[in-house]
C-alpha cells in the first residue's frame, strides 16, 4: 500500500503494531483522527505518553499504580490479613468489580507454564513469600484459572509456603450461576459433585 | 469498572474514544503497552501527536499530505490533463494501488446525501470547478461509488461543469473479474448488459 504522506504512514505503522489491529483498521483509525476536529490524536498521544513514562508498579502487590504503593495496599479500611493471589490485573479488576472481597492482592504476572517457557523465576513468587513472612498474613486465596498450569502454580505456591503458618484456599469451582447443567463440561460437573458443599438456608454455599 | 490507576483509566478512555474500539479492547491494548519493553506507547504517542499537529491537506486536491502541495500534484511525471474525482483518501489509495492511473486526483470529501444532511456546500466542489477552469484539464474521471447518492453527485458535478470544455467519464461498472454471473445482483447484471462494450482481442473491454 502506498501512503500519500510519511506522517500518515508512520502513524498507521505505529497503530498496527498493537495486537489485533491490522493495517486497514489502523488506517481507518488514523483517518478518523485526522478528520476529528477536537484534537483527539493529541489527547490520545498525551495519555499514551503518560502511560509509558509515569505509570508505576506497586512495590507490594505489583499492581499498575500512580504511586509506589497502590491505592489498595495503601488503604486503611481493607483487611490486611488476607491476600488474594491473581495472575494479572484483569483478573484483579474482575474480582474488585464483584465488591465481595475487601482484602489485599498479589499479582503473580502469570502462571507456571513449561510449554510457554514460563518458570517460577519469572513470576512474583519471592515477594509473595516475603509478604507472608513479614506482614502477618493469615489467609491466601488462590484466584488462579482452573487449568493444568493454574493447578501446578497453586501446588507450587502451597509447597513454597509450607513452612509458614498461613491458610491457603482456592476460589470455589463448580457450575456457573444461571448456567444449565446439561451444558456444563463433564470435568466441571464431575468436580462439582465431588466438592459438593452443605446446603445453608441463607443461600451461601 | 474500577481502574487501579488514574493514568491507566485516562489511557483506556482515550483509546476507547476511537470508533469500533470498546473499553475491554482499550484496556487490553493499554495493558499490552504497559508491558511492552520497547516504549511502544511513546512511539505511538509521537506518531499520533505528529498526525494532529504536522499533517496538512493538499491545497489543490485535498489529499492528506506532508506539504502544502501533495506529492501527486507536485509530481512532474503525472498527466496533469486528467483528474480522477474520488470521495475520500481510501478510494484514492485503492486506485493508486492498481497502478493503472497516472493522472491527478480531486478528493470531494464525500457525496451529496440529503438523508445524511450532506449538501453540495460541504464538498470540495468549488475548488474542482476552479481547477477545471484554470488548469487546462481535459478529462474528469468520476470514480464515485455507484450508489444513488454517488449518481446524484456525478449528475450535480456534470451540471456544474457544463459551461466548460471538459470530457466527463465514469469508471466502468459491471460484473467483477473472477465473479460468477449467477451471484451478481440483478441491477449490476442488468446495467452490464445495457452498457455492453465492443469486444477487443487485446482483452481491454
Interface residues (C-beta under 8 A of the other chain):
Chain A: X1 X2 X3 X4 X5 X6 X7 X8 X10 X11 X13 X14 X15 X17 X18 X19 X20 X21 X25 X27 X28 X29 X30 X31 X32 X33 X34 X39 X40 X41 X42 X43 X44 X45 X46 X47 X48 X49 X50 X51 X52 X53 X54 X55 X63 X64 X65 X66 X70 X71 X72 X88 X89 X90 X92 X93 X96 X97
Chain B: X1 X2 X3 X4 X5 X6 X7 X8 X10 X11 X13 X14 X15 X17 X18 X19 X20 X21 X25 X27 X28 X29 X30 X31 X32 X33 X34 X39 X40 X41 X42 X43 X44 X45 X46 X47 X48 X49 X50 X51 X52 X53 X54 X55 X63 X64 X65 X66 X70 X71 X72 X88 X89 X90 X92 X93 X96 X97
